Amino acid sequence: MVRLIVDVLQLFIFVLIAYSILSWYLAYARVSYDSPAFKVNRVLSAICDPVLNPIRRIVPPARIGGVGLDLSVLILFVLIEVIISVVVG
């Protein structure tokens, strides 16, 4: 049972990484809205945003120059790693 929990959390970490990379790509690339990248982003967003939104409400984006840096993914990544280390114990 512990192994299943750890595997699911590690899979979620990979989904978070994919979500982050794809969101950066879509922010800077000129991609049409009907492209497969946007469809994948909608799926990843449906998976990640329900977990990230409570963190985003607590921790606002960090202002670096004129850009807001969303730290919620990094915070969630650290929280998941802490949970994994506690579960594995």
ChimeraX commands (.cxc) that place a marker at each C-alpha (Angstrom):
marker #1 position 0.00,0.00,0.00 radius 0.5
marker #1 position 2.85,2.38,0.85 radius 0.5
marker #1 position 4.49,1.62,-2.49 radius 0.5
marker #1 position 1.28,2.51,-4.35 radius 0.5
marker #1 position 1.04,5.87,-2.56 radius 0.5
marker #1 position 4.66,6.67,-3.36 radius 0.5
marker #1 position 4.22,5.65,-7.01 radius 0.5
marker #1 position 1.11,7.82,-7.41 radius 0.5
marker #1 position 2.86,10.81,-5.83 radius 0.5
marker #1 position 5.91,10.34,-8.06 radius 0.5
marker #1 position 3.65,10.10,-11.11 radius 0.5
marker #1 position 2.00,13.35,-10.04 radius 0.5
marker #1 position 5.44,14.97,-9.83 radius 0.5
marker #1 position 6.08,14.01,-13.46 radius 0.5
marker #1 position 2.69,15.44,-14.42 radius 0.5
marker #1 position 3.60,18.68,-12.60 radius 0.5
marker #1 position 6.89,18.89,-14.48 radius 0.5
marker #1 position 5.15,18.32,-17.80 radius 0.5
marker #1 position 2.52,20.93,-16.89 radius 0.5
marker #1 position 5.21,23.48,-16.03 radius 0.5
marker #1 position 7.26,22.91,-19.17 radius 0.5
marker #1 position 4.22,22.99,-21.43 radius 0.5
marker #1 position 2.89,26.15,-19.82 radius 0.5
marker #1 position 6.23,27.89,-20.41 radius 0.5
marker #1 position 6.26,26.65,-24.00 radius 0.5
marker #1 position 2.73,27.88,-24.66 radius 0.5
marker #1 position 3.50,31.24,-23.07 radius 0.5
marker #1 position 6.38,31.95,-25.46 radius 0.5
marker #1 position 5.59,29.94,-28.62 radius 0.5
marker #1 position 3.25,30.96,-31.35 radius 0.5
marker #1 position 0.93,27.97,-31.30 radius 0.5
marker #1 position -2.64,27.94,-32.57 radius 0.5
marker #1 position -5.41,27.28,-30.08 radius 0.5
marker #1 position -6.51,24.09,-31.83 radius 0.5
marker #1 position -3.05,22.52,-31.66 radius 0.5
marker #1 position -2.42,19.27,-29.77 radius 0.5
marker #1 position -0.24,21.19,-27.28 radius 0.5
marker #1 position -3.25,23.20,-26.10 radius 0.5
marker #1 position -5.33,20.03,-25.79 radius 0.5
marker #1 position -2.64,18.38,-23.68 radius 0.5
marker #1 position -2.36,21.56,-21.61 radius 0.5
marker #1 position -6.09,21.47,-20.88 radius 0.5
marker #1 position -5.80,17.88,-19.64 radius 0.5
marker #1 position -2.76,18.63,-17.49 radius 0.5
marker #1 position -4.45,21.77,-16.18 radius 0.5
marker #1 position -7.52,19.76,-15.19 radius 0.5
marker #1 position -5.27,17.42,-13.22 radius 0.5
marker #1 position -2.93,19.98,-11.62 radius 0.5
marker #1 position -5.00,23.12,-11.06 radius 0.5
marker #1 position -7.31,21.70,-8.37 radius 0.5
marker #1 position -4.22,20.98,-6.26 radius 0.5
marker #1 position -2.32,24.15,-7.20 radius 0.5
marker #1 position -5.14,26.69,-6.77 radius 0.5
marker #1 position -5.25,26.54,-2.94 radius 0.5
marker #1 position -1.48,27.15,-2.86 radius 0.5
marker #1 position -1.87,30.02,-5.34 radius 0.5
marker #1 position -4.44,31.65,-3.05 radius 0.5
marker #1 position -1.98,31.56,-0.15 radius 0.5
marker #1 position 1.26,32.36,-2.01 radius 0.5
marker #1 position 0.96,35.11,-4.63 radius 0.5
marker #1 position 3.30,35.12,-7.65 radius 0.5
marker #1 position 6.76,36.48,-6.90 radius 0.5
marker #1 position 7.47,39.68,-8.82 radius 0.5
marker #1 position 10.80,39.47,-10.62 radius 0.5
marker #1 position 11.26,42.51,-12.79 radius 0.5
marker #1 position 8.04,42.87,-14.71 radius 0.5
marker #1 position 7.21,39.18,-14.58 radius 0.5
marker #1 position 5.19,37.25,-12.01 radius 0.5
marker #1 position 6.76,33.91,-11.15 radius 0.5
marker #1 position 4.27,31.29,-9.95 radius 0.5
marker #1 position 5.93,29.39,-7.11 radius 0.5
marker #1 position 3.00,27.07,-6.43 radius 0.5
marker #1 position 4.44,24.23,-8.52 radius 0.5
marker #1 position 7.74,24.40,-6.66 radius 0.5
marker #1 position 5.97,24.49,-3.28 radius 0.5
marker #1 position 3.79,21.51,-4.22 radius 0.5
marker #1 position 6.84,19.63,-5.46 radius 0.5
marker #1 position 8.58,20.13,-2.11 radius 0.5
marker #1 position 5.42,19.15,-0.19 radius 0.5
marker #1 position 5.08,15.94,-2.19 radius 0.5
marker #1 position 8.72,15.08,-1.59 radius 0.5
marker #1 position 8.23,15.64,2.16 radius 0.5
marker #1 position 5.11,13.43,2.13 radius 0.5
marker #1 position 7.03,10.70,0.28 radius 0.5
marker #1 position 9.89,10.83,2.78 radius 0.5
marker #1 position 7.44,10.64,5.70 radius 0.5
marker #1 position 5.48,7.75,4.17 radius 0.5
marker #1 position 8.62,5.80,3.33 radius 0.5
marker #1 position 9.94,6.80,6.73 radius 0.5
marker link #1:1,2 radius 0.2
marker link #1:2,3 radius 0.2
marker link #1:3,4 radius 0.2
marker link #1:4,5 radius 0.2
marker link #1:5,6 radius 0.2
marker link #1:6,7 radius 0.2
marker link #1:7,8 radius 0.2
marker link #1:8,9 radius 0.2
marker link #1:9,10 radius 0.2
marker link #1:10,11 radius 0.2
marker link #1:11,12 radius 0.2
marker link #1:12,13 radius 0.2
marker link #1:13,14 radius 0.2
marker link #1:14,15 radius 0.2
marker link #1:15,16 radius 0.2
marker link #1:16,17 radius 0.2
marker link #1:17,18 radius 0.2
marker link #1:18,19 radius 0.2
marker link #1:19,20 radius 0.2
marker link #1:20,21 radius 0.2
marker link #1:21,22 radius 0.2
marker link #1:22,23 radius 0.2
marker link #1:23,24 radius 0.2
marker link #1:24,25 radius 0.2
marker link #1:25,26 radius 0.2
marker link #1:26,27 radius 0.2
marker link #1:27,28 radius 0.2
marker link #1:28,29 radius 0.2
marker link #1:29,30 radius 0.2
marker link #1:30,31 radius 0.2
marker link #1:31,32 radius 0.2
marker link #1:32,33 radius 0.2
marker link #1:33,34 radius 0.2
marker link #1:34,35 radius 0.2
marker link #1:35,36 radius 0.2
marker link #1:36,37 radius 0.2
marker link #1:37,38 radius 0.2
marker link #1:38,39 radius 0.2
marker link #1:39,40 radius 0.2
marker link #1:40,41 radius 0.2
marker link #1:41,42 radius 0.2
marker link #1:42,43 radius 0.2
marker link #1:43,44 radius 0.2
marker link #1:44,45 radius 0.2
marker link #1:45,46 radius 0.2
marker link #1:46,47 radius 0.2
marker link #1:47,48 radius 0.2
marker link #1:48,49 radius 0.2
marker link #1:49,50 radius 0.2
marker link #1:50,51 radius 0.2
marker link #1:51,52 radius 0.2
marker link #1:52,53 radius 0.2
marker link #1:53,54 radius 0.2
marker link #1:54,55 radius 0.2
marker link #1:55,56 radius 0.2
marker link #1:56,57 radius 0.2
marker link #1:57,58 radius 0.2
marker link #1:58,59 radius 0.2
marker link #1:59,60 radius 0.2
marker link #1:60,61 radius 0.2
marker link #1:61,62 radius 0.2
marker link #1:62,63 radius 0.2
marker link #1:63,64 radius 0.2
marker link #1:64,65 radius 0.2
marker link #1:65,66 radius 0.2
marker link #1:66,67 radius 0.2
marker link #1:67,68 radius 0.2
marker link #1:68,69 radius 0.2
marker link #1:69,70 radius 0.2
marker link #1:70,71 radius 0.2
marker link #1:71,72 radius 0.2
marker link #1:72,73 radius 0.2
marker link #1:73,74 radius 0.2
marker link #1:74,75 radius 0.2
marker link #1:75,76 radius 0.2
marker link #1:76,77 radius 0.2
marker link #1:77,78 radius 0.2
marker link #1:78,79 radius 0.2
marker link #1:79,80 radius 0.2
marker link #1:80,81 radius 0.2
marker link #1:81,82 radius 0.2
marker link #1:82,83 radius 0.2
marker link #1:83,84 radius 0.2
marker link #1:84,85 radius 0.2
marker link #1:85,86 radius 0.2
marker link #1:86,87 radius 0.2
marker link #1:87,88 radius 0.2
marker link #1:88,89 radius 0.2
view
